[in-house]
Amino acid sequence: MTDRLTRYAAGGGCACKVPPGELERVLAGVMPTSAAEELIVGLENGDDAAVVRIADDVDGRGRAVVCTADFFTPVVDDFYDWGRIAAANALSDVYAMGGEPIAAVNLLGWPRSTLPFEYAAEVLRGGADVCAEAGCHLAGGHSIDDPEPKYGLSVTGIADPARLLRNDAGTPGVPLTLTKPLGVGVLNNRHKATGEVFPDAVASMTTLNRDAARAALAAGLTCATDVTGFGLLGHLYKLCRASGVAAEIDAAAVPYLPGARESLAEGFVPGGSKRNLDWVRPHLDGSDVDEDELILLADAQTSGGLLVAGELPGYPVIGRLVAGEARVTVCGQR
């Protein structure tokens, strides 16, 4: 195929998410809250997935179902890679809650009149391969004729309700660990504009958050979220708000993918990253760093890593949670 997949979509990946402020305003008037005891994690704090208690085993351990869905428009031109990225991103919501994915179904939108439907097979193959890597059954799904290509998964997982990772469990004095480098948003934006391929970005987006989540649970940690469309600053602020704490970030300690800073300097900034920064700015003290640093920290990530309250061996500590009202302070200009 000579045409480019990313040209069939106005946005790309998690950068095409509805802005967080707008989404919260709409949900506040529409979505009901539930007082049912079996609903352990619902809408209240905008966590990564819903968690419902289903049973107590004979050994006394609880069992819970973790439910999520995630899909988006293409971030890369390679059909197979896009399928892998979208699947890894959807599975991440289960890992971010401390769960293990067990079954998934495809969600596919395809512009059949402009893009041969045969190419969808490569997207689905990519998703199937990542699900196989995760040990997650992939069975069926739903497809529609759509003006823009879209792909993702609805995923069901299981978890121990006494050993969850939640965004409302942060406590002051705990370090913050980030398990993947940032910069995916600006690199994907550059790829869409120029066709340049960034293998490090693709490798990061297709890496499962399984090992990091398991390490966090093994260490007895209880608070985490994944870093996706709302950027590091957006997801960290949501964690602070849910937990009733503040946070400090050392910008010099935050890892970035090769080429991210250069791409920012050349103007390849997703609109979603700018909207993220606008949303969090009222709750942000970034006077110690320049605007470019803040844009990178707010960069809309696709299939990003976990932000964990606690230390994980092999991953960088980028800040800490502190006492105070929900607010993020950034220091340490590079």
LUMRO-980718 format. One record per residue (C-alpha): residue number from 1; residue in one letter; x, y, z. Coordinates in steps of 0.02 Angstrom, whole numbers, plus 32768, in hexadecimal, padded with zeros to 4 digits. Layout:
! residues N
pos=NUM&code=A&px=X&py=Y&pz=Z
...
! end
This chain:
! residues 334
pos=1&code=M&px=8000&py=8000&pz=8000
pos=2&code=T&px=8046&py=80AB&pz=7FD1
pos=3&code=D&px=7FCF&py=8119&pz=8035
pos=4&code=R&px=7FEB&py=8139&pz=80EE
pos=5&code=L&px=7F76&py=80F8&pz=8175
pos=6&code=T&px=7F86&py=8191&pz=81E7
pos=7&code=R&px=7F42&py=8201&pz=815D
pos=8&code=Y&px=7E98&py=81AF&pz=8171
pos=9&code=A&px=7E81&py=81F9&pz=821F
pos=10&code=A&px=7E78&py=82AC&pz=825C
pos=11&code=G&px=7EC5&py=8280&pz=8305
pos=12&code=G&px=7F30&py=81F2&pz=8340
pos=13&code=G&px=7F34&py=8179&pz=83D2
pos=14&code=C&px=7F0E&py=81B4&pz=8481
pos=15&code=A&px=7F2D&py=8268&pz=8449
pos=16&code=C&px=7E7F&py=8262&pz=83FC
pos=17&code=K&px=7E2B&py=8247&pz=84A4
pos=18&code=V&px=7DA5&py=82C3&pz=84DA
pos=19&code=P&px=7DFC&py=8349&pz=8545
pos=20&code=P&px=7DF7&py=831A&pz=85FE
pos=21&code=G&px=7D9A&py=83B5&pz=863A
pos=22&code=E&px=7D15&py=83A5&pz=85B5
pos=23&code=L&px=7D01&py=82EB&pz=85D6
pos=24&code=E&px=7CEA&py=8305&pz=8691
pos=25&code=R&px=7C66&py=838B&pz=8678
pos=26&code=V&px=7C00&py=8318&pz=8608
pos=27&code=L&px=7C11&py=827E&pz=8677
pos=28&code=A&px=7BDF&py=82E0&pz=8712
pos=29&code=G&px=7B31&py=82F7&pz=86CE
pos=30&code=V&px=7B18&py=824F&pz=867B
pos=31&code=M&px=7B6D&py=81BC&pz=86D1
pos=32&code=P&px=7B1C&py=817B&pz=8771
pos=33&code=T&px=7B81&py=814B&pz=8809
pos=34&code=S&px=7B63&py=80A4&pz=885B
pos=35&code=A&px=7B5D&py=807E&pz=8914
pos=36&code=A&px=7B65&py=7FC3&pz=88F7
pos=37&code=E&px=7BEA&py=7F73&pz=8964
pos=38&code=E&px=7C23&py=7EFF&pz=88D9
pos=39&code=L&px=7C57&py=7F93&pz=886C
pos=40&code=I&px=7D04&py=7FB3&pz=88B4
pos=41&code=V&px=7D41&py=8031&pz=8832
pos=42&code=G&px=7CC5&py=8093&pz=87CB
pos=43&code=L&px=7CBA&py=813F&pz=877E
pos=44&code=E&px=7CE1&py=81A7&pz=8818
pos=45&code=N&px=7D9B&py=81C4&pz=87FE
pos=46&code=G&px=7DAF&py=81A4&pz=8745
pos=47&code=D&px=7E1D&py=810C&pz=8763
pos=48&code=D&px=7E5D&py=809F&pz=86D5
pos=49&code=A&px=7DD7&py=8019&pz=86DB
pos=50&code=A&px=7D3C&py=7FE1&pz=8739
pos=51&code=V&px=7D52&py=7F5B&pz=87BE
pos=52&code=V&px=7CC2&py=7EEF&pz=87FD
pos=53&code=R&px=7CCE&py=7E6D&pz=8888
pos=54&code=I&px=7C84&py=7DC8&pz=884F
pos=55&code=A&px=7CAD&py=7D41&pz=88CF
pos=56&code=D&px=7D11&py=7D04&pz=8963
pos=57&code=D&px=7D75&py=7C66&pz=8944
pos=58&code=V&px=7D7F&py=7BD4&pz=89BC
pos=59&code=D&px=7E2E&py=7C0E&pz=89ED
pos=60&code=G&px=7DE4&py=7CB1&pz=8A2C
pos=61&code=R&px=7E2A&py=7D1D&pz=89A0
pos=62&code=G&px=7DB7&py=7D8F&pz=8942
pos=63&code=R&px=7D9F&py=7D97&pz=8887
pos=64&code=A&px=7D73&py=7E2E&pz=881F
pos=65&code=V&px=7D52&py=7E51&pz=8768
pos=66&code=V&px=7DAF&py=7EE1&pz=8715
pos=67&code=C&px=7D55&py=7F2D&pz=867E
pos=68&code=T&px=7D93&py=7FAC&pz=85FF
pos=69&code=A&px=7D88&py=7FE0&pz=8549
pos=70&code=D&px=7E02&py=8048&pz=84E3
pos=71&code=F&px=7E11&py=8070&pz=8429
pos=72&code=F&px=7E58&py=80FB&pz=83BE
pos=73&code=T&px=7E8B&py=8136&pz=8311
pos=74&code=P&px=7F34&py=8107&pz=82C4
pos=75&code=V&px=7FD7&py=8147&pz=830E
pos=76&code=V&px=8048&py=80F0&pz=8290
pos=77&code=D&px=803C&py=80C2&pz=81D9
pos=78&code=D&px=8063&py=800A&pz=81F1
pos=79&code=F&px=7FC0&py=7FA9&pz=8203
pos=80&code=Y&px=800A&py=7F1C&pz=826A
pos=81&code=D&px=8063&py=7F93&pz=82E1
pos=82&code=W&px=7FC6&py=7FF9&pz=82F8
pos=83&code=G&px=7F69&py=7F5C&pz=832D
pos=84&code=R&px=7FF2&py=7F30&pz=83A8
pos=85&code=I&px=7FF6&py=7FDF&pz=83F2
pos=86&code=A&px=7F39&py=7FEB&pz=8406
pos=87&code=A&px=7F30&py=7F40&pz=8459
pos=88&code=A&px=7FBF&py=7F65&pz=84D2
pos=89&code=N&px=7F6D&py=8009&pz=84FE
pos=90&code=A&px=7EC5&py=7FB7&pz=8525
pos=91&code=L&px=7F14&py=7F2D&pz=858D
pos=92&code=S&px=7F72&py=7FB2&pz=85EF
pos=93&code=D&px=7ED4&py=7FEA&pz=8648
pos=94&code=V&px=7EC4&py=7F3F&pz=8699
pos=95&code=Y&px=7F7B&py=7F3A&pz=86CB
pos=96&code=A&px=7F6D&py=7FEA&pz=8711
pos=97&code=M&px=7EEA&py=7FA9&pz=878B
pos=98&code=G&px=7F57&py=7F17&pz=87C1
pos=99&code=G&px=7EF2&py=7E9A&pz=875C
pos=100&code=E&px=7F1A&py=7E14&pz=86DD
pos=101&code=P&px=7EBC&py=7E18&pz=8635
pos=102&code=I&px=7E62&py=7D76&pz=860D
pos=103&code=A&px=7DF1&py=7D9C&pz=8577
pos=104&code=A&px=7DDD&py=7E24&pz=84F5
pos=105&code=V&px=7D72&py=7E4C&pz=845D
pos=106&code=N&px=7DA0&py=7EB9&pz=83C9
pos=107&code=L&px=7D58&py=7F66&pz=83A8
pos=108&code=L&px=7D71&py=7F98&pz=82F3
pos=109&code=G&px=7D38&py=8029&pz=8289
pos=110&code=W&px=7D6B&py=8028&pz=81D1
pos=111&code=P&px=7D52&py=809F&pz=813D
pos=112&code=R&px=7D28&py=8016&pz=80BF
pos=113&code=S&px=7D07&py=808F&pz=8031
pos=114&code=T&px=7DB4&py=80DD&pz=8039
pos=115&code=L&px=7E25&py=805B&pz=808B
pos=116&code=P&px=7E1F&py=7FA5&pz=8052
pos=117&code=F&px=7DD4&py=7F3A&pz=80DB
pos=118&code=E&px=7E59&py=7EB5&pz=80BE
pos=119&code=Y&px=7ED6&py=7F25&pz=8119
pos=120&code=A&px=7E6F&py=7F14&pz=81B7
pos=121&code=A&px=7EB0&py=7E62&pz=81C5
pos=122&code=E&px=7F5F&py=7EA4&pz=81EC
pos=123&code=V&px=7F1A&py=7F15&pz=8275
pos=124&code=L&px=7EBB&py=7E83&pz=82C1
pos=125&code=R&px=7F55&py=7E14&pz=82B3
pos=126&code=G&px=7FBA&py=7E93&pz=8315
pos=127&code=G&px=7F38&py=7E99&pz=839E
pos=128&code=A&px=7F2E&py=7DDC&pz=83A4
pos=129&code=D&px=7FEA&py=7DCA&pz=83B6
pos=130&code=V&px=7FF1&py=7E42&pz=8449
pos=131&code=C&px=7F5F&py=7DEC&pz=849E
pos=132&code=A&px=7FB9&py=7D45&pz=8488
pos=133&code=E&px=8055&py=7D90&pz=84D7
pos=134&code=A&px=7FEA&py=7DC9&pz=856A
pos=135&code=G&px=7F99&py=7D1E&pz=857C
pos=136&code=C&px=7EF0&py=7D6F&pz=855C
pos=137&code=H&px=7E6C&py=7D16&pz=84F3
pos=138&code=L&px=7E32&py=7D7C&pz=845D
pos=139&code=A&px=7D88&py=7D45&pz=841D
pos=140&code=G&px=7D1D&py=7DA3&pz=83A1
pos=141&code=G&px=7CEA&py=7E57&pz=83B2
pos=142&code=H&px=7C8A&py=7EDC&pz=8354
pos=143&code=S&px=7CAB&py=7F3C&pz=82B4
pos=144&code=I&px=7C58&py=7FCE&pz=825C
pos=145&code=D&px=7C6E&py=802E&pz=81BA
pos=146&code=D&px=7CBD&py=80D1&pz=81F8
pos=147&code=P&px=7D01&py=816B&pz=819D
pos=148&code=E&px=7DA0&py=815D&pz=8206
pos=149&code=P&px=7DFE&py=80BD&pz=8232
pos=150&code=K&px=7DF3&py=8093&pz=82EA
pos=151&code=Y&px=7E2E&py=7FFB&pz=834A
pos=152&code=G&px=7E39&py=7FC0&pz=83FD
pos=153&code=L&px=7DF9&py=7F3F&pz=8478
pos=154&code=S&px=7D79&py=7F24&pz=84FE
pos=155&code=V&px=7DD8&py=7EC5&pz=8585
pos=156&code=T&px=7DA2&py=7E60&pz=861C
pos=157&code=G&px=7E1F&py=7E35&pz=86A4
pos=158&code=I&px=7E24&py=7DED&pz=8752
pos=159&code=A&px=7E73&py=7E30&pz=87F0
pos=160&code=D&px=7E7E&py=7E16&pz=88AA
pos=161&code=P&px=7E14&py=7EA2&pz=88F4
pos=162&code=A&px=7E8A&py=7EAB&pz=8989
pos=163&code=R&px=7F20&py=7EC8&pz=8916
pos=164&code=L&px=7EEA&py=7F4D&pz=889A
pos=165&code=L&px=7F4A&py=7FDF&pz=8851
pos=166&code=R&px=7EDA&py=8078&pz=885F
pos=167&code=N&px=7EEC&py=8131&pz=883C
pos=168&code=D&px=7E9E&py=8160&pz=88E4
pos=169&code=A&px=7F1B&py=8103&pz=8952
pos=170&code=G&px=7FAD&py=817E&pz=8950
pos=171&code=T&px=7FFA&py=81B9&pz=89F4
pos=172&code=P&px=8073&py=8248&pz=8A1B
pos=173&code=G&px=812D&py=8221&pz=8A1C
pos=174&code=V&px=8125&py=8196&pz=899A
pos=175&code=P&px=8197&py=81A1&pz=8901
pos=176&code=L&px=8150&py=81A1&pz=8850
pos=177&code=T&px=8193&py=8126&pz=87CF
pos=178&code=L&px=8177&py=8130&pz=8713
pos=179&code=T&px=818A&py=808E&pz=86B1
pos=180&code=K&px=8194&py=80CE&pz=85FD
pos=181&code=P&px=81E7&py=8169&pz=85B2
pos=182&code=L&px=817A&py=81F8&pz=8574
pos=183&code=G&px=8179&py=8247&pz=84C7
pos=184&code=V&px=8107&py=81D3&pz=8467
pos=185&code=G&px=808C&py=825E&pz=843F
pos=186&code=V&px=8106&py=82D4&pz=83E9
pos=187&code=L&px=815B&py=8244&pz=838E
pos=188&code=N&px=80B6&py=8200&pz=834D
pos=189&code=N&px=8087&py=82B0&pz=8317
pos=190&code=R&px=812A&py=82BD&pz=82B7
pos=191&code=H&px=810F&py=8212&pz=8269
pos=192&code=K&px=8061&py=8246&pz=822F
pos=193&code=A&px=80A6&py=82E6&pz=81E1
pos=194&code=T&px=8146&py=82A3&pz=8192
pos=195&code=G&px=813C&py=81E6&pz=8186
pos=196&code=E&px=81DB&py=81D2&pz=81EE
pos=197&code=V&px=81DA&py=8130&pz=8252
pos=198&code=F&px=8211&py=812C&pz=8309
pos=199&code=P&px=8235&py=8077&pz=833A
pos=200&code=D&px=8254&py=80A4&pz=83F1
pos=201&code=A&px=81A6&py=80F0&pz=83FD
pos=202&code=V&px=8156&py=8057&pz=83AC
pos=203&code=A&px=81B6&py=7FE5&pz=8422
pos=204&code=S&px=817C&py=8049&pz=84B8
pos=205&code=M&px=80C6&py=804B&pz=8482
pos=206&code=T&px=80C1&py=7F90&pz=8460
pos=207&code=T&px=8113&py=7F61&pz=8506
pos=208&code=L&px=8096&py=7F1B&pz=8583
pos=209&code=N&px=8089&py=7F69&pz=8630
pos=210&code=R&px=8076&py=7EBA&pz=8677
pos=211&code=D&px=8123&py=7EAA&pz=86C6
pos=212&code=A&px=811C&py=7F56&pz=8717
pos=213&code=A&px=806F&py=7F33&pz=875F
pos=214&code=R&px=80A4&py=7E8B&pz=87A4
pos=215&code=A&px=813F&py=7EDA&pz=87F1
pos=216&code=A&px=80D5&py=7F5F&pz=8845
pos=217&code=L&px=8061&py=7EDD&pz=888F
pos=218&code=A&px=80F3&py=7E72&pz=88C8
pos=219&code=A&px=813A&py=7F0A&pz=8921
pos=220&code=G&px=8097&py=7F23&pz=897D
pos=221&code=L&px=806F&py=7FC7&pz=8925
pos=222&code=T&px=7FBA&py=8000&pz=8916
pos=223&code=C&px=7FB6&py=809F&pz=88AD
pos=224&code=A&px=7FD4&py=80B2&pz=87F2
pos=225&code=T&px=7F8B&py=80F0&pz=874F
pos=226&code=D&px=7FC1&py=80E0&pz=869B
pos=227&code=V&px=7FFD&py=8179&pz=863B
pos=228&code=T&px=7F9B&py=818A&pz=859A
pos=229&code=G&px=7F35&py=8211&pz=8545
pos=230&code=F&px=7F33&py=8291&pz=85D3
pos=231&code=G&px=7FF1&py=8291&pz=85E1
pos=232&code=L&px=805D&py=827B&pz=867C
pos=233&code=L&px=8020&py=831E&pz=86C9
pos=234&code=G&px=7F69&py=82F8&pz=86A8
pos=235&code=H&px=7F6C&py=8247&pz=86EC
pos=236&code=L&px=7FD6&py=827B&pz=8781
pos=237&code=Y&px=7F5E&py=8307&pz=87AC
pos=238&code=K&px=7ECC&py=828D&pz=87A4
pos=239&code=L&px=7F2B&py=8219&pz=881A
pos=240&code=C&px=7F4E&py=82A9&pz=8892
pos=241&code=R&px=7E98&py=82E0&pz=888F
pos=242&code=A&px=7E58&py=8230&pz=88AE
pos=243&code=S&px=7ED6&py=8211&pz=893B
pos=244&code=G&px=7ECB&py=82BB&pz=898F
pos=245&code=V&px=7F86&py=82DF&pz=897C
pos=246&code=A&px=7FFB&py=834F&pz=8919
pos=247&code=A&px=8091&py=831E&pz=88AF
pos=248&code=E&px=813D&py=835D&pz=8884
pos=249&code=I&px=8191&py=832E&pz=87DF
pos=250&code=D&px=824B&py=833C&pz=87BA
pos=251&code=A&px=8248&py=8365&pz=8701
pos=252&code=A&px=8300&py=8337&pz=86EF
pos=253&code=A&px=82D9&py=8285&pz=8726
pos=254&code=V&px=824E&py=8265&pz=86A7
pos=255&code=P&px=8289&py=81F4&pz=8617
pos=256&code=Y&px=8260&py=821B&pz=8561
pos=257&code=L&px=8269&py=81B9&pz=84C0
pos=258&code=P&px=82F3&py=81E6&pz=8445
pos=259&code=G&px=82BD&py=8273&pz=83D2
pos=260&code=A&px=8230&py=82B2&pz=8442
pos=261&code=R&px=8281&py=8357&pz=8470
pos=262&code=E&px=82BB&py=8377&pz=83BF
pos=263&code=S&px=820C&py=8355&pz=837D
pos=264&code=L&px=81C2&py=83CF&pz=83FA
pos=265&code=A&px=8241&py=8454&pz=83C8
pos=266&code=E&px=820B&py=843C&pz=8313
pos=267&code=G&px=8155&py=8458&pz=8340
pos=268&code=F&px=810C&py=83A8&pz=833C
pos=269&code=V&px=8098&py=83BE&pz=83D0
pos=270&code=P&px=7FEF&py=8364&pz=83D6
pos=271&code=G&px=7F59&py=83D0&pz=83FB
pos=272&code=G&px=7F2D&py=8357&pz=8486
pos=273&code=S&px=7FCF&py=837D&pz=84E0
pos=274&code=K&px=7FA8&py=8437&pz=84E0
pos=275&code=R&px=7EF8&py=8416&pz=8520
pos=276&code=N&px=7F3F&py=83A8&pz=85AA
pos=277&code=L&px=7FAF&py=8434&pz=85E6
pos=278&code=D&px=7F22&py=84B3&pz=85DF
pos=279&code=W&px=7EB5&py=8441&pz=8649
pos=280&code=V&px=7F36&py=8420&pz=86D1
pos=281&code=R&px=7F84&py=84CF&pz=86D5
pos=282&code=P&px=7F0F&py=8513&pz=875E
pos=283&code=H&px=7F51&py=8487&pz=87CD
pos=284&code=L&px=8007&py=8495&pz=8797
pos=285&code=D&px=80A0&py=84F1&pz=87D6
pos=286&code=G&px=8119&py=84EB&pz=8744
pos=287&code=S&px=8173&py=8590&pz=8760
pos=288&code=D&px=821A&py=8536&pz=8773
pos=289&code=V&px=8216&py=84F0&pz=86C1
pos=290&code=D&px=81F4&py=8535&pz=8614
pos=291&code=E&px=8158&py=851B&pz=85AA
pos=292&code=D&px=81A9&py=8496&pz=853C
pos=293&code=E&px=81CD&py=842B&pz=85D5
pos=294&code=L&px=8118&py=8439&pz=860C
pos=295&code=I&px=80D9&py=8409&pz=855E
pos=296&code=L&px=8144&py=836C&pz=8562
pos=297&code=L&px=8105&py=8340&pz=860F
pos=298&code=A&px=8052&py=8356&pz=85D0
pos=299&code=D&px=8074&py=82FB&pz=852C
pos=300&code=A&px=7FE4&py=8288&pz=84FE
pos=301&code=Q&px=8028&py=81D7&pz=8508
pos=302&code=T&px=7FE8&py=813F&pz=84AC
pos=303&code=S&px=8005&py=809A&pz=8507
pos=304&code=G&px=8073&py=80F2&pz=8586
pos=305&code=G&px=80BD&py=80A9&pz=8623
pos=306&code=L&px=8080&py=809D&pz=86D6
pos=307&code=L&px=8093&py=8129&pz=8754
pos=308&code=V&px=80A9&py=80CE&pz=87F8
pos=309&code=A&px=80A7&py=8113&pz=88A9
pos=310&code=G&px=813F&py=80B6&pz=88EB
pos=311&code=E&px=81E9&py=807C&pz=88AE
pos=312&code=L&px=81FE&py=7FF3&pz=882C
pos=313&code=P&px=82AC&py=7FAE&pz=880A
pos=314&code=G&px=82EB&py=7FD8&pz=875D
pos=315&code=Y&px=8277&py=806D&pz=8741
pos=316&code=P&px=829B&py=8126&pz=8763
pos=317&code=V&px=8254&py=8185&pz=87F7
pos=318&code=I&px=8216&py=822B&pz=87B3
pos=319&code=G&px=81CA&py=827E&pz=884C
pos=320&code=R&px=8162&py=8261&pz=88E6
pos=321&code=L&px=80B8&py=8278&pz=8934
pos=322&code=V&px=80AC&py=82FB&pz=89BE
pos=323&code=A&px=8029&py=833B&pz=8A35
pos=324&code=G&px=7FB7&py=83C5&pz=89F5
pos=325&code=E&px=7F26&py=83EA&pz=8983
pos=326&code=A&px=7F26&py=839A&pz=88D7
pos=327&code=R&px=7FAF&py=83F5&pz=887A
pos=328&code=V&px=804A&py=83CA&pz=8814
pos=329&code=T&px=80EE&py=8428&pz=8829
pos=330&code=V&px=8174&py=8414&pz=87A2
pos=331&code=C&px=8229&py=8441&pz=87C3
pos=332&code=G&px=82D4&py=8410&pz=877F
pos=333&code=Q&px=82E0&py=8462&pz=86D3
pos=334&code=R&px=8356&py=8401&pz=8663
! end
